[in-house]
Amino acid sequence: MGKSAEIAGAGFAGLTVATELARLGWRVQVHESADRPRTFGAGIFLWDNGLHVLRELGVVDRVLAGCHEPVLWEERTATGERIGVRPLAARGGLRLVTLPRQRLMDALLAAAGAAGVRVRTGSRAVGADPAGALVTAGGRRWEADLVVGAEGIRSTLRASLGVPTEHVVFSAGACRLLVPRDRAPRAGEMWQCYLNFSDSRSQRRVLYVPCGNDVLYLLLGAEHTDPALRRPLDPAPWCATFPPLRSLLSELPATPRFDRYEALRLTTWSVGRVGLVGDAAHAMPPTLGQGAGTALANSLALARSVDETGDVVAGLRAWEAAQRPVVDLTLEESVRGVSFMYPGPGAPGLDGWPGEAFRIAAHRVPPRRGG
Ligand SMILES: Cc1cc2nc3c(=O)[nH]c(=O)nc-3n(C[C@H](O)[C@H](O)[C@H](O)COP(=O)(O)OP(=O)(O)OC[C@H]3O[C@@H](n4cnc5c(N)ncnc54)[C@H](O)[C@@H]3O)c2cc1C
């Protein structure tokens, strides 16, 4: 009989590990504490590494249908003056696409279902036994060859194992919204690009991100102490700071969720037969748009390593040894990005970030099966 895995969290990481293991012949169950798998956020950036994983799982066409893929990323002042340009794939840079998050979630759920993964909703993981068991609320033990904690940044499995953790919470953060694209100005090529409007005086920024023909993703970034974030959210300070975006910012939801940026680094990604992956192991601030992409790539690599090595404990160690350098690099570059994006008055622009090393990380794809 094939091996078995019990996984906590039906997010991007948990569904990826689960699907690949099931495709390799494992019996896999995912425990999701919510009453249905869903994703919080709005839009999402995916780079080459994330797209590669979706191709391997057979869902890349479904994810890419109707997504947005511009040729330029532009840095602009709050009043709209262009201060920097970065080429994207079509002009020799990296491939970057954007889409509504739910589309990515739906595609991963479809892949998991097709592979035979069982998703148990309303099942909250509370701990893990390194000998090979997941424990859910109420004390039920689910024994397995492999246990995976993929339940996000507040991982209960990580806490139950006592893994030493460095956790940084930054003072900056963001509200994320999806708005109909017909509220945006249309005339001019610039509105097809990703546009990062920033105001160095107030430390506010608005990232303008088309996500297809119908919908736009807006990220409103600020220091968490900024009065412009008081509830109910008042559009006036945002419209006053960013005049070119008035038509988009004049109607804002009263109480959008605000997430402070966070980073997490562990001394180890596994204890015995329990592996930790995704935000549970390497959460990063979204300055590079790489948290989910890294979670997807590292989850696929975990599944392949434990299957190929034949021994779960050795497979988890080999996985960490192979993947840790590139994940740490991406994490460090994301953390460095916070001080470039929220630099304080008078600081230079984005010159010098991200470093060339990021190109390597975003291009890096997990090993092929049997490779
Ligand atoms: C403002 C912001 C913008 C971002 N933008 C991007 C971007 O553009 N591109 C990108 O690549 N990344 C981005 N990220 C990062 C990305 O959202 C995360 O890295 C990604 O969601 C991590 O996926 P995950 O599966 O590890 O964790 P999660 O997405 O947190 O999924 C965890 C799952 O586990 C479930 N769960 C939680 N606790 C339990 C429990 N005890 N038992 C069972 N289930 C449980 C949750 O309900 C959830 O379904 C952004 C992050 C932020 C904050």
The ligand as an SDF file (V2000), in Angstrom:
LIG
                    3D

 53 58  0  0  0  0  0  0  0  0999 V2000
   -0.6530   42.4020    1.5520 C   0  0  0  0  0  0  0  0  0  0  0  0
   -0.1570   41.0740    0.9870 C   0  0  0  0  0  0  0  0  0  0  0  0
   -0.0390   40.9240   -0.3850 C   0  0  0  0  0  0  0  0  0  0  0  0
    0.4970   39.7230   -0.9210 C   0  0  0  0  0  0  0  0  0  0  0  0
    0.6420   39.6090   -2.2730 N   0  0  0  0  0  0  0  0  0  0  0  0
    1.2320   38.5100   -2.7940 C   0  0  0  0  0  0  0  0  0  0  0  0
    1.4290   38.3900   -4.2130 C   0  0  0  0  0  0  0  0  0  0  0  0
    1.0160   39.2640   -4.9880 O   0  0  0  0  0  0  0  0  0  0  0  0
    2.0780   37.2880   -4.6800 N   0  0  0  0  0  0  0  0  0  0  0  0
    2.5250   36.2880   -3.8440 C   0  0  0  0  0  0  0  0  0  0  0  0
    3.1390   35.3160   -4.3370 O   0  0  0  0  0  0  0  0  0  0  0  0
    2.3010   36.3610   -2.5100 N   0  0  0  0  0  0  0  0  0  0  0  0
    1.6680   37.4390   -1.9730 C   0  0  0  0  0  0  0  0  0  0  0  0
    1.4390   37.5090   -0.6210 N   0  0  0  0  0  0  0  0  0  0  0  0
    1.8360   36.3680    0.2410 C   0  0  0  0  0  0  0  0  0  0  0  0
    0.8410   35.2060    0.1140 C   0  0  0  0  0  0  0  0  0  0  0  0
   -0.4750   35.6550    0.3570 O   0  0  0  0  0  0  0  0  0  0  0  0
    1.1950   34.1030    1.1000 C   0  0  0  0  0  0  0  0  0  0  0  0
    2.5750   33.8420    1.0430 O   0  0  0  0  0  0  0  0  0  0  0  0
    0.4270   32.8150    0.7790 C   0  0  0  0  0  0  0  0  0  0  0  0
   -0.9570   33.0300    0.9100 O   0  0  0  0  0  0  0  0  0  0  0  0
    0.8830   31.6880    1.6990 C   0  0  0  0  0  0  0  0  0  0  0  0
    0.1370   30.5400    1.4360 O   0  0  0  0  0  0  0  0  0  0  0  0
    0.0170   29.3790    2.5320 P   0  0  0  0  0  0  0  0  0  0  0  0
   -0.7640   28.2860    1.8790 O   0  0  0  0  0  0  0  0  0  0  0  0
    1.3670   29.0680    3.0660 O   0  0  0  0  0  0  0  0  0  0  0  0
   -0.7660   30.0110    3.7540 O   0  0  0  0  0  0  0  0  0  0  0  0
   -2.2940   30.6310    3.8560 P   0  0  0  0  0  0  0  0  0  0  0  0
   -2.5940   31.2760    2.5520 O   0  0  0  0  0  0  0  0  0  0  0  0
   -2.2460   31.4290    5.0760 O   0  0  0  0  0  0  0  0  0  0  0  0
   -3.1870   29.3350    3.9950 O   0  0  0  0  0  0  0  0  0  0  0  0
   -3.2770   28.6440    5.2330 C   0  0  0  0  0  0  0  0  0  0  0  0
   -4.5630   27.8160    5.2730 C   0  0  0  0  0  0  0  0  0  0  0  0
   -4.5930   27.0890    6.5000 O   0  0  0  0  0  0  0  0  0  0  0  0
   -5.8500   27.2640    7.1430 C   0  0  0  0  0  0  0  0  0  0  0  0
   -5.6050   27.1310    8.5920 N   0  0  0  0  0  0  0  0  0  0  0  0
   -5.1180   28.0650    9.4500 C   0  0  0  0  0  0  0  0  0  0  0  0
   -4.9860   27.5460   10.6860 N   0  0  0  0  0  0  0  0  0  0  0  0
   -5.3860   26.2450   10.5890 C   0  0  0  0  0  0  0  0  0  0  0  0
   -5.4460   25.1770   11.5250 C   0  0  0  0  0  0  0  0  0  0  0  0
   -5.0820   25.3290   12.8080 N   0  0  0  0  0  0  0  0  0  0  0  0
   -5.8980   23.9600   11.0860 N   0  0  0  0  0  0  0  0  0  0  0  0
   -6.2680   23.7830    9.7940 C   0  0  0  0  0  0  0  0  0  0  0  0
   -6.2380   24.7680    8.8680 N   0  0  0  0  0  0  0  0  0  0  0  0
   -5.7850   25.9750    9.2660 C   0  0  0  0  0  0  0  0  0  0  0  0
   -6.3040   28.6440    6.7020 C   0  0  0  0  0  0  0  0  0  0  0  0
   -7.7210   28.7610    6.8230 O   0  0  0  0  0  0  0  0  0  0  0  0
   -5.8400   28.6580    5.2450 C   0  0  0  0  0  0  0  0  0  0  0  0
   -6.7770   28.0340    4.3980 O   0  0  0  0  0  0  0  0  0  0  0  0
    0.8790   38.6610   -0.0530 C   0  0  0  0  0  0  0  0  0  0  0  0
    0.7190   38.8060    1.3330 C   0  0  0  0  0  0  0  0  0  0  0  0
    0.1980   40.0050    1.8530 C   0  0  0  0  0  0  0  0  0  0  0  0
    0.0510   40.1370    3.3570 C   0  0  0  0  0  0  0  0  0  0  0  0
  1  2  1  0
  2  3  1  0
  2 52  2  0
  3  4  2  0
  4  5  1  0
  4 50  1  0
  5  6  2  0
  6  7  1  0
  6 13  1  0
  7  8  2  0
  7  9  1  0
  9 10  1  0
 10 11  2  0
 10 12  1  0
 12 13  2  0
 13 14  1  0
 14 15  1  0
 14 50  1  0
 15 16  1  0
 16 17  1  0
 16 18  1  0
 18 19  1  0
 18 20  1  0
 20 21  1  0
 20 22  1  0
 22 23  1  0
 23 24  1  0
 24 25  2  0
 24 26  1  0
 24 27  1  0
 27 28  1  0
 28 29  2  0
 28 30  1  0
 28 31  1  0
 31 32  1  0
 32 33  1  0
 33 34  1  0
 33 48  1  0
 34 35  1  0
 35 36  1  0
 35 46  1  0
 36 37  1  0
 36 45  1  0
 37 38  2  0
 38 39  1  0
 39 40  1  0
 39 45  2  0
 40 41  1  0
 40 42  2  0
 42 43  1  0
 43 44  2  0
 44 45  1  0
 46 47  1  0
 46 48  1  0
 48 49  1  0
 50 51  2  0
 51 52  1  0
 52 53  1  0
M  END
$$$$
